[in-house]
Amino acid sequence: MKADPSMKLDIYINYPGHCEQAFRFYEEHLGGKIVLMMPHPQPPPHFPKEWERPILHAIIEIGGTLVRGADVVNAEPMRSAYLTLRIDTPEKSEEVYKLLSTDGEIFMKLEKTFFANRFAMLRDKFGTSWMLLNEE
């Protein structure tokens, strides 16, 4: 089957009340650009009261890929899927690794592997799982 230009593949992440905080962090530190940040006009009654401005739908572009998100009750951290961030230099890889691993969970520390100059797997403080890859 040949590529179909009428289809695009995006990523959608549910957050337990901190979608806006996560997207603003990615925008500031990963060079992303928030395209849309739409809070619920009236938070649903089953949402926790401490969610002051839950997000109904948000879009951020990171590295040419659209990531979509929302605040969803009982959302859990990503477990079996990763956003893979391809990074041009080992130095930038180190910088991004330090940024995303702070207050997160490291599954594989950033290091040289047989298939990459630098590679790491981690979950950031927002529950988003990342693979960092410098193939140089």
KAPE-V456699 format. One record per pair of residues at least 24 apart in sequence whose ideal C-beta (glycine too) atoms are under 10 Angstrom apart, sorted by the first residue. I is the first residue (numbers start at 1). J is the second residue. Records with the same first field share a line. If there is no record, write none. Layout:
I->J, J
//
This chain:
8->65, 66
9->65, 66
10->59, 61, 65, 66, 67, 68
11->62, 65, 66, 67, 68, 69, 78, 81, 83, 128
12->57, 59, 66, 67, 68, 69, 70
13->58, 60, 67, 68, 69, 70, 72, 75, 77, 78, 81, 83, 126, 127, 128, 129
14->68, 69, 70, 71, 72, 73, 74, 75, 76, 78, 127
15->54, 55, 58, 69, 70, 71, 72, 75, 76, 77, 126, 127, 128
16->48, 51, 54, 71, 72, 73, 74, 75, 76, 77, 126, 127
17->47, 48, 50, 51, 52, 53, 54, 55, 71, 72, 73, 75
18->51, 54, 55, 69, 71, 75, 125, 126, 127
19->51, 53, 54, 55, 56, 57, 58, 60, 68, 69, 70, 71, 72, 75, 126
20->53, 54, 55, 58, 69, 71
21->55, 125, 126
22->55, 58, 60, 67, 69, 71, 124, 125, 126, 127, 128
23->55, 58, 59, 60, 62, 67, 68, 69, 126
24->58, 60
25->99, 100, 124, 125, 126, 128
26->60, 61, 62, 67, 69, 83, 100, 124, 126, 128
27->60, 61, 62
28->99
29->95, 96, 99, 100
30->60, 62, 63, 85, 96, 99, 100, 130
31->61, 62, 63
32->60, 61, 62, 63, 65, 67
33->59, 60, 61, 62
34->58, 59, 60, 61
35->59, 60, 61, 66, 67, 68
36->60, 66, 68
37->69
38->70
39->71
40->70, 71
43->71
44->73
46->73, 74
47->71, 72, 73
48->73
63->87
67->128
69->126, 128
75->127
76->127
77->104, 105, 123, 124, 125, 126, 127, 128, 129
78->123, 124, 126, 127, 128, 129, 130
79->123, 127, 129
80->129
81->128, 129
82->107, 121, 122, 123, 128, 129, 130, 131, 132
83->124, 128, 129, 130, 131, 132
84->119, 121, 129, 130, 131, 132, 133
85->120, 130, 131, 132, 133, 134
86->116, 131, 132, 133, 134, 135
87->117, 118, 132, 133, 134, 135, 136
88->134, 135, 136
89->117, 118, 134, 136
90->117, 118, 134, 136
91->118, 134
92->118, 132, 134
93->117, 118, 119, 120, 132, 133, 134, 136
94->118, 120, 132, 134
96->120, 130, 132, 134
97->122, 130, 132, 134
99->124
100->124, 125, 126, 128, 130, 132
101->125, 130, 132
104->128, 129, 130
105->129
107->131
108->132
110->134
//
